[in-house]
């Protein structure tokens, strides 16, 4: 027996997964970003096709609950009733799997041009398509294409925006007083879209038949799924552009993403004449919208006020990570070489304290504490010795970083040793030239652009999608 059996080679990709957000800034900028997007856009919910797939499946479940079909004895013992959370979860996983297999089946047959980018679970489904896969009606792992599909599948990723828009509650109860208008709009949308409405009927019929099978975990071979269902999924969801064409008006009306602060960014993105616009460009253009209310303009201006401080703290930390070890003097010289001095961060923190005190009230909990700690970088400096003040600034930043890593139960990435030398404990980070106060965080703009691309049927340069 060899010892190598018990050890693996060093895998940088694994360790890098831990190396995210060393200054804990995400919860600050994400809070400011979500004040604009109201949870409609996020890192995991930003695709019009998946938005619409989730809507369709919940619409089907709502119809199913209203029809009150009988469950077979084994299913009734397991789930109780159609309106139970566990039963709905099994339905959602089952329907998501049919959707994925339908799109991949169309891709394999080449009878229909489809785009599989963004199809959740497609990698595992491709492997299964080589056989004749069985679809199991269960919320357990046996029926899942994705690990933790209830969380990472379409319904899981899009649960938060649907909750926020009051389509249902946390138990997927659709018949709430605050949900009536949303489902009325959805019903009209399905009626006006013949293909989508027909697919919903097919799925209700299919699930009703499935419930009659005398098995606690009914299953059906893929080839036995009706061609009507397969072709309808493909026709309705072949590409995001196809989905956007049929659903743009509905989603903009429901989400309100073409209104208020988000709407100004929507216009800035779709109307930009810049060859390579930056996130800052979009925000500055949106702020110039004269139709904005004072409150919505403040949401955009708050981002513009806070981001330079966040970006500059990140830049200084990158300087500290750029070498395995560095003296205090070397860090200051490198920092100055890139157009900064000891007042670069101090002045930004002081400006926020004095001219934007109301921003502090936007945060609560840990985010509020972290933001306040960043503002504290404005004080605690004595005398005119720049090197000493720089040492104090770095000390404050490393203390702040150490607190965050302690909360995570992780080792600090950068520390000052007993000799007063800064030591980077992980892989060094390349120090890329970045103008002073240029933005580093992206405030969900990339995700918003992806959603807009599907809604409008355009690519990022504004040209029609193929």
HELIX and SHEET records of a PDB file:
HELIX    1   1 UNK A    3  UNK A    6  5                                   4    
HELIX    2   2 UNK A   12  UNK A   16  1                                   5    
HELIX    3   3 UNK A   26  UNK A   37  1                                  12    
HELIX    4   4 UNK A   48  UNK A   67  1                                  20    
HELIX    5   5 UNK A   73  UNK A   79  1                                   7    
HELIX    6   6 UNK A   85  UNK A  109  1                                  25    
HELIX    7   7 UNK A  122  UNK A  129  1                                   8    
HELIX    8   8 UNK A  141  UNK A  143  5                                   3    
HELIX    9   9 UNK A  149  UNK A  152  1                                   4    
HELIX   10  10 UNK A  154  UNK A  157  1                                   4    
HELIX   11  11 UNK A  159  UNK A  164  1                                   6    
HELIX   12  12 UNK A  177  UNK A  179  5                                   3    
HELIX   13  13 UNK A  180  UNK A  192  1                                  13    
HELIX   14  14 UNK A  194  UNK A  210  1                                  17    
HELIX   15  15 UNK A  222  UNK A  224  5                                   3    
HELIX   16  16 UNK A  227  UNK A  237  1                                  11    
HELIX   17  17 UNK A  240  UNK A  255  1                                  16    
HELIX   18  18 UNK A  260  UNK A  271  1                                  12    
HELIX   19  19 UNK A  279  UNK A  287  1                                   9    
HELIX   20  20 UNK A  294  UNK A  321  1                                  28    
HELIX   21  21 UNK A  328  UNK A  337  1                                  10    
HELIX   22  22 UNK A  343  UNK A  355  1                                  13    
HELIX   23  23 UNK A  357  UNK A  362  5                                   6    
HELIX   24  24 UNK A  365  UNK A  375  1                                  11    
HELIX   25  25 UNK A  376  UNK A  378  5                                   3    
HELIX   26  26 UNK A  386  UNK A  408  1                                  23    
HELIX   27  27 UNK A  445  UNK A  456  1                                  12    
SHEET    1   A 2 UNK A 134  UNK A 136  0                                        
SHEET    2   A 2 UNK A 219  UNK A 221 -1                                        
SHEET    1   B 3 UNK A 325  UNK A 326  0                                        
SHEET    2   B 3 UNK A 422  UNK A 424 -1                                        
SHEET    3   B 3 UNK A 414  UNK A 416 -1                                        
END                                                                             
